């Protein structure tokens, strides 16, 4: 499937999800507002009935106009013409709330105009901040100071309303799970597509890398089949040398692929022993003499670590350094200038490989350690390789209990900094 089609599908899918979520949020808010209005209405009716009952108990037939006021979202005041005992009020409130199906905890407060005092009930423990709010609100001139009134505070009103919206909460959670599953599915699809593209690039690169030495060997073999070649020992020796070199090159490429396949299947058991990192560096660099001459490259050594001994696998440490130097040479648009340095650290040793190559952008640095990833160079086959070297380096550094850092800028070269723990 073309990338443009996938993007279009993702766009419409995201648009649909946003639309569904928007509608869900809209209706949840509507449902909550409706629940809140119904709650407020039931509280008003319940408190009005309590006021009437208080008037009846005190044999007061005078009428009260709008005796109930809502002060805040969960605090209500009710005015009466008569004083009443807090326990009587609590009983009346409990009965009326039960009749109105208001099964949530509440706190009440009573104002007595004769003593100009406010008394809190002890129905529930409310926080000091909430009690202070109730006191300040109740102590204002909400009514004439010659009146009696009582207030009711619902500390868990929002929680109570939320419990009454179980179906909406369940549907929202279900929708969220669907979105998460859908997002994960899209992520898997994109990842699989990316892996497919990477594998295709890898196969193309591998085909090219293997085809070149095979073609060279084939041509050299045809030349050796010519009877006249036996009369020219120098040409015979040259073709034999070419076949040997290309065979070694072919073997090296196959070994790299097999090595990465082994790393994927299981953790490689390192043959760790006490090794001199400086000796490994010098030995590895000396093996690049012909390649350095062919590419007019230079390697500068700055081995300043005073304790170069570490516990490691000499073969894999050599391969780590080989891959970094090899990349520094290959990914250079001018005469390669490479610096390999070491320095002490209190817990180990730092190994740096710095070059003056083409460098990498931030986006490329994020993927450079991924298997099969190759930094674009404009020409697919301009730089030889499978894109598995740095992935191997990362895995081997981790298996040595070390860590690797990369600093790079486009056209300003790259620096790989490896920390390896000291020998204990």
N, C-alpha and C positions, 0 to 999 in steps of 0.2 A: 504494500500500500504506500502511495506517495506521501511524503512528509506534509504536503499542503492539505491533503485529505484528513490526515490525523489531527493537524492543527484546527481544521474546521470543525471536526467532530468534538474535539476538546472544548472549543469555544462555545458551541451550542450546548454541550453538556454542562459546562460551568454556568452559562447563562440560565439554563433550566434550573440548576441547583439553587442559584441565587434567588430566582423567582419563587421557587417552592419555599425556601427559607423565609423570604420576605412575607409571603402569604401566611406562613405558620406563625411568625412573630406577630403579624398584624392581628390574627385571630386569637392568639394567646393573650395579647394585650386587651383585646375586646372582651374576651371571656373573663379576664381578671377584673377589668373595670366593672363588668356586669355583676360579678360576685361581690365586689366592694360596695356597689350601690345597694344590692339586696341586703348585705350585712348592715349597712348604715340605716336602711329603712326598718329592718327588724329591731335594731337597737333603739331607734326613735320610738317605735311603737311600744317596745318593752318598757322604756323609761317613762313614757307618757302614762302607761298603765300603772307603773309604780307610783308616780306622782298622784294619780287619781286614788290609789289605794291608801296612800299616806293621808290625803285629804279626807277620805272616808273614815279612817281610823281616828282622826282628830275631829270628826264631825264638822268639817269645814266645807260649806257648800259654795264658797266663792269660786268663780271661774278664773283660770289662768290662761293667758294668751301665749301660745307657742312656748311652753315651759322647757323644751329641750333644745339645746344648741350644741352643734359639733364644733369643738375648738380646734382640734387637730385631727389627723387621719384616724387616730385611735384613742382620742380623749373626748368625752362628752360631759356636758353640764346640764343639770335639771333643777329648775327652781320650784320651791314649795313655799306655802305661807306658814307652815308649822314646823316646829322642831321635831326630831325623831331620834330614837335610839339607834346607834350604829348597828347593833346586832339585829334589830328589827329590819333595818334597811338591807342588811346583807341577806337575810332570809327572803325578803320580798324580791330582791334582785336575782337571787339564785333560782327561785321558783319561776319568775317571769322569763329569764334567759333559757331555762330548760323547756318551757312551753314554746318558746320561739326557736328552739333548736340551735341555740348559740352555745355550743359545747366547747367553750374556750375559757381559760383562766382570766380573771379580772381583778383589779384593785379599785376600791372605792374611797372617796374622801368626802367628809361632811363639813360644811361651813355653818357655824352657829352665829347668827347676827347679835344675839344677846351678849355673848362673851367675845365676839369678834375673833374667833379661833377656828383653826382648821385641824381636823382629826383624821388620820389615815386609818384605814382598816388593815387587817393582817391576813387577807385572803391568800396573797402570794407574795413572794419576795421579789421586789423589783429593784433594779439597779439604782444607785444613789443619783446618777445623772437623770434618769427618768423620773424619780421621785421629786427631784429639784424642779424639773420642768413642770410637773403636775402642780407643785406648790406655787410656783411663780404664776402659772396660768390661772390657778384658782384664786389667787390673792389679788388679781386685777379686778377692776370694776366691771366685771362681766354683767352684773346686775346691781340693782340698788343695794346698798349696804344694810338696808332694813329688811332684806329678804333672807330666808334660809335657802340653801341649795346644796346639792350633792353632786359629785363628779364620779364618773366611771372611766377607768383607764384599762385598755386591753393591750398588755405587753406583747402578746404573740399573735396579733391580728393577721399579719402578713403570712405567718406560718400556717395559721388556721385556714386562710383563704387558699393557700397553695395546696393544702391537703384535700380541699374540695375540688381541686382541678387535676385530680389524678390522671384522668383520661387524656388531658392535654399534655401533661408532663410525660406520660408513657409514650404518646405519639411523637412528641418532640425528641425523646431519647431514641426511639426507633428510627426516626428520620435522620438523626445524627449518626447512628450506626450505619445506616444505608449510605450516607455521604462518605463516611470514613472508608467503608468497604469499596465504594465506587472510586474514591480517590486512590486507594491502594491498588485497585485494578488498573487504573490509568497509569499509575507509577510503574507497575509491573510491565504493562504493555510497552511503555516508552523505554524502560530499561532493557526489555528483551529486544526491542528494535535496535537500540544502541549496540547491544551485544552482537546482534546479527550483523550490523554494519561493521563493527570492529572485527568480527570473525572473517567477514568477506575481505576486508582490507588485509588482514593477516594472511589469508590464503593467497591473495594476489601477490603480496610481498614475498611470501615463502616460495611461491611458484617462480617468481623472478629470481630470487636468491639461489634457488636450487637449479634453475634452468641454465644459468650462466656457467657454472663449473661443469655441468653435464655436457653442455655444448662444446666447451673448450676441450674436455676430455675426448669427446667424440671426434672432433676435428684432428686432434693430435693422434688418435688411434688410426684414423684414415691415412694420415701422413706416414705413420710407421708401417702401414701395410704396403706402401710403395717400395718395390724392390730396390729402387735406386738409393733409398735412404741408408742402406747398409754400407754404401761406399762413402758416406759422409758422417764420420763419428761425432763431429761437433753438433751437427743438426740432430742426430740420434740422441745424444746426451741432453740437448736442449728440450726436445719433445718429452723425453722421459722425466726431466725435471718439472716441466709444466704439468704433466699428468699427476705427478706426486703432489705438487703444491695444490692443484685443484681438488685432488682427492682429500687432502688434509682440510682444505677449506670446506668441502662438502661434509666431511665428518664433523667438523666443528659446528656447522649449522644444525645438523641433525642432533648432535649432543645437546645443544641449547634447548631445542624443542622437547627432547626427552627429559631434560633436567627440570624444565618448568612443569611438565606433566607429572613428574615425581613429586614436586613441591605441592601440587594441587591435591594429590591423593593422600599424602601423609606428611607429617612433620619429619624433616630430615634429621637424622641423628648425627650431630657434629662430633668429629674426633678432636675434642678440645685438649690442648696441651699448652705448656708454656712456650710462647713464641715471641720473637723480637720483631715488633712491627716495623722498625726501621729497616731491618734486613729484608722483610717482605716487600717493602716499598722499593728499595734499591734493586732487588731482583726483578720485580715486575717492570720497572722503568727500563732496565737494561734489555728486556725482551721487546721493547718498542723501537729499538734502534733503526731497523730497516724502515718501519712505518714512519718514523719521525723524519728520516732522510727523504722518503718519497713525498711527504707532504710539507717539507721545509718547516717542520715544527720544532719547538724547543720546550724542554721540561726543566724547570728550576726546582731544586729540592731545598727545603728549609726545615730541617728536622731538628727542632729545638727541645723536644721532650727529653727530660733527663732520665725518665724511667719508662723506656719503650716496651717493656715486657708486659704482655697481657695473656689471658687464658682464652685461646681461640683455635679455630680450625684453619690451618695454614692454607689449604687449598681454597676454601671459600673466601677467606680474607683476600687472597690473591685475585680471585674472580671479581670480588667487589671493586678492588682498585682497578683491575683491568677494564671493567665495564665503564667506570667513571672516566678514565683516561681515553678510552676508545671513543666514547661519546664526545668528549672535549675536542678530539681531533676531527671527528666526522661532522659535527655541527659547528663548523667554523667557516666563515666566508672570507677569511684572510689567513695569513700565516699564523698557525696556532701557537699561542704563548700560554703554557700551562704551568701552574705552580702547585706543587704538592708539599704541604707543610704539616707539622705536628707541634703540639704544645701541651704542657702539663695541665691537669685539672685535679682538684683535691680528691675526686673520686675516680679518676681514670685518666684518659688521654683523648685529646681532640685530633682528628685527622681531617684536613681540608684539601679539597681539590678545586682549584680556581682556574677558569679559562677566560679567554677573550672572544668567545664565539658569538653566535647570533642571539643568545639569550632567550628568555621566555616571558610571555605576558602572565598576568595574574591568573587568568583563566586556564592557560596551559599548565601553570604550576600546580593547579588543583588536580589535574588529571595525569601528570607526568609519571606518577608511580603506579598507575593502573596498568594491568596486563594488556598487551597489544597496542597500547597508546603510543603514537609517534608524533612528535612535534612537526607540524606542517613546514615544509621547506619550499613549497611552490611546485616541485617536481616529485611525483610520487616515488620514483626510484632514484632520486638524486642522492639520498642517503641510504646506505644499505643497512638492513637489520629487520628484526621481527617485532620490535616494540616490547620486548620482554626483559631487557637488561636491567632497567631501573626497578622493575617489579621484583626481580630476583635480588637486587641490592637491598631493597627495603626489607624483604623477608629474612635475608641472612643477617642484616644488622640487628633486627629484632631478636633473632635466635641467639645472637651473641649478647643479649640483654642491653643492647645499645639503642641509640636513636639517631635519626638523620634529619637535618634541616637543609632547606634550599633557599638561597637568595639569588634572584635573577631579575634582570631588566632587559627588554628588547634592545638588541644591538650593543649591549654593555656586558655581555658575558654572564656566566653563572658560577656560583660557589656552593659546593656541597660540603656540609659540615657534619662529620660523624663523631659521635661520642661513644667510646668503648670503655667499659668499667675496668678498673685497675686489677692487677693480679693479687688475689688474697692469699 
